[in-house]
Amino acid sequence: MGKHFQILKLDATDSTNLYLRDLLRSENPLDYTVVVAEKQLKGRGQMGAVWQSKGGKNLTFSVLKIFYALSVQHQFVLNIAVSLAVIDALNEFSVPNVKVKWPNDIMSGSMKICGILIENVLKGDKVGHSIIGIGLNVNQTDFAELDKASSLKAITGHDFNLDELLQMILERIRFHFEGIEGKTVPQLLPAYEKELFRKDKPSTFTDVHGEMFMGYIRRVSPSGKLVLELEDKVFKEFDLKEVSLLY
């Protein structure tokens, strides 16, 4: 536990990931620097989806992780580590039915409660550093037009202490990052697949053209792709944005 998190708290910022990225340009932030925003003005989800957050009710933060020997081909270990860290923390707080919707949205039952955005900066065939953005819906209870979104309070009926949650998540992130540069995706997959949302259940997906199709989530490939079983025992791998799960 030798490494301490350096936590920067901001009143408001466009995006905590962006703030960390700018910080890296202007100075040398330490490993495990954390930026927490009271209010995030332009949160982004995977590939530009906008993440809605009300000031003071939710946890919005980013963590800087510096690497020395993490190979690009194993970068999916980061998705696994962060997903499992958030799941561990939520389990500690008795949040029910927590699962990870590939690659790294965190669900409680069929509702999304947490979005994770991992931005890796590559140096040749290595990941130089990673900026891990986490948006967790905590005490907000109104999600107007987002029918699949919920929060810890909406699900459990009680308020949560944001600082306690943050500390627990950071602790678990550090735990899951211990020695991660020496690990491969296949080594870490069993623990991750155990937590996969809708694994082995008949599900409906859409492809890049918006066409709907049926399939079963069977596993995740060593490069982090989603492996679906389609009809006639056909197995097919999908990359991020090539497929989306409708439920």
GULUMLO-59541 format. One record per residue (C-alpha): x, y, z. Coordinates in steps of 0.25 Angstrom, whole numbers, padded with zeros to 4 digits, always signed. Example, Ala and Ser with C-alpha at 12.3 -4.5 7.8 and 13.67 -1.06 7.14 Angstrom:
+0049-0018+0031 +0055-0004+0029 
***
This chain:
+0000+0000+0000 +0012+0009-0001 +0006+0018-0012 -0002+0029-0008 -0013+0035-0017 -0011+0050-0020 -0025+0055-0020 -0029+0068-0027 -0043+0073-0025 -0049+0083-0035 -0062+0090-0034 -0065+0088-0048 -0058+0084-0061 -0061+0080-0075 -0056+0066-0073 -0047+0060-0062 -0040+0052-0073 -0037+0064-0081 -0032+0072-0069 -0022+0060-0066 -0018+0060-0081 -0015+0075-0080 -0008+0073-0067 +0001+0063-0073 +0005+0073-0084 +0008+0084-0074 +0015+0077-0062 +0019+0063-0058 +0007+0058-0049 +0010+0046-0041 +0005+0032-0043 -0008+0030-0037 -0012+0045-0038 -0027+0046-0037 -0036+0057-0041 -0050+0058-0035 -0060+0068-0040 -0072+0073-0032 -0078+0076-0045 -0074+0071-0059 -0079+0079-0071 -0076+0071-0083 -0074+0057-0078 -0072+0047-0090 -0076+0032-0090 -0070+0022-0099 -0067+0028-0113 -0074+0042-0110 -0087+0038-0103 -0090+0049-0094 -0091+0045-0079 -0101+0053-0071 -0097+0057-0056 -0103+0066-0046 -0094+0074-0038 -0091+0068-0024 -0099+0056-0025 -0090+0047-0033 -0075+0042-0033 -0068+0047-0045 -0053+0045-0045 -0041+0041-0053 -0028+0033-0049 -0015+0034-0056 -0007+0021-0056 +0007+0021-0062 +0013+0008-0068 +0027+0003-0072 +0024-0010-0078 +0010-0012-0081 +0009-0017-0096 -0002-0012-0105 -0007-0026-0108 -0011-0027-0094 -0017-0014-0091 -0030-0020-0089 -0025-0024-0075 -0028-0010-0071 -0043-0011-0075 -0043-0024-0066 -0036-0018-0054 -0044-0005-0054 -0057-0013-0056 -0054-0023-0045 -0049-0011-0036 -0062-0004-0037 -0070-0017-0035 -0062-0020-0023 -0065-0007-0017 -0080-0007-0020 -0081-0021-0014 -0075-0016-0001 -0086-0005-0001 -0096-0016-0003 -0101-0011-0017 -0109-0023-0022 -0107-0031-0035 -0095-0023-0040 -0089-0028-0053 -0080-0022-0064 -0086-0020-0078 -0075-0022-0088 -0065-0015-0089 -0067-0007-0076 -0080-0001-0073 -0085-0005-0059 -0099-0010-0057 -0108-0013-0045 -0119-0022-0050 -0122-0017-0064 -0119-0002-0061 -0106+0005-0064 -0100+0011-0051 -0086+0014-0056 -0078+0018-0068 -0063+0016-0070 -0055+0022-0081 -0041+0017-0082 -0031+0026-0091 -0018+0019-0093 -0006+0027-0098 +0003+0018-0106 +0018+0018-0107 +0022+0008-0118 +0017-0005-0114 +0015-0001-0100 +0004+0006-0092 +0012+0019-0087 +0000+0023-0078 -0014+0022-0076 -0025+0032-0072 -0037+0024-0065 -0049+0032-0065 -0061+0027-0056 -0075+0033-0055 -0083+0026-0044 -0098+0030-0042 -0099+0031-0027 -0109+0040-0020 -0116+0045-0033 -0130+0040-0034 -0136+0047-0047 -0131+0042-0060 -0141+0049-0069 -0139+0043-0083 -0129+0032-0080 -0138+0020-0078 -0126+0010-0075 -0119+0019-0065 -0120+0018-0050 -0112+0021-0037 -0108+0014-0024 -0119+0022-0017 -0130+0019-0027 -0127+0005-0025 -0124+0003-0011 -0133+0015-0005 -0122+0021+0003 -0111+0032+0002 -0096+0029+0000 -0084+0036+0005 -0077+0040-0008 -0063+0041-0001 -0064+0027+0005 -0068+0021-0008 -0057+0028-0015 -0047+0023-0005 -0052+0009-0007 -0052+0009-0022 -0037+0015-0022 -0033+0004-0012 -0039-0007-0021 -0032+0000-0033 -0019-0001-0027 -0021-0015-0022 -0025-0020-0037 -0013-0012-0043 -0003-0019-0034 +0006-0026-0043 -0003-0024-0055 +0009-0022-0065 +0013-0036-0063 -0001-0041-0066 -0008-0046-0079 -0022-0044-0083 -0025-0059-0083 -0020-0060-0068 -0030-0049-0064 -0042-0053-0072 -0048-0064-0063 -0051-0054-0052 -0056-0044-0062 -0065-0054-0070 -0071-0058-0057 -0076-0044-0055 -0081-0042-0070 -0095-0036-0071 -0105-0046-0079 -0094-0056-0081 -0100-0069-0087 -0114-0062-0088 -0122-0061-0101 -0120-0046-0104 -0122-0036-0115 -0111-0028-0122 -0110-0018-0133 -0098-0017-0142 -0091-0005-0149 -0103-0004-0159 -0113-0004-0148 -0118-0018-0152 -0123-0026-0140 -0119-0040-0138 -0120-0051-0127 -0108-0057-0120 -0102-0062-0107 -0090-0055-0100 -0081-0067-0098 -0067-0061-0095 -0057-0050-0097 -0045-0053-0107 -0030-0051-0102 -0030-0037-0109 -0043-0033-0102 -0053-0035-0113 -0067-0040-0110 -0070-0054-0115 -0084-0057-0118 -0090-0070-0122 -0100-0068-0133 -0110-0078-0139 -0105-0091-0145 -0093-0091-0135 -0086-0080-0142 -0076-0072-0133 -0073-0058-0136 -0063-0048-0130 -0068-0033-0129 -0059-0021-0126 -0064-0009-0118 -0074-0001-0127 -0077-0013-0136 -0088-0018-0127 -0097-0013-0116 -0105-0021-0107 -0120-0017-0107 -0124-0027-0096 
***
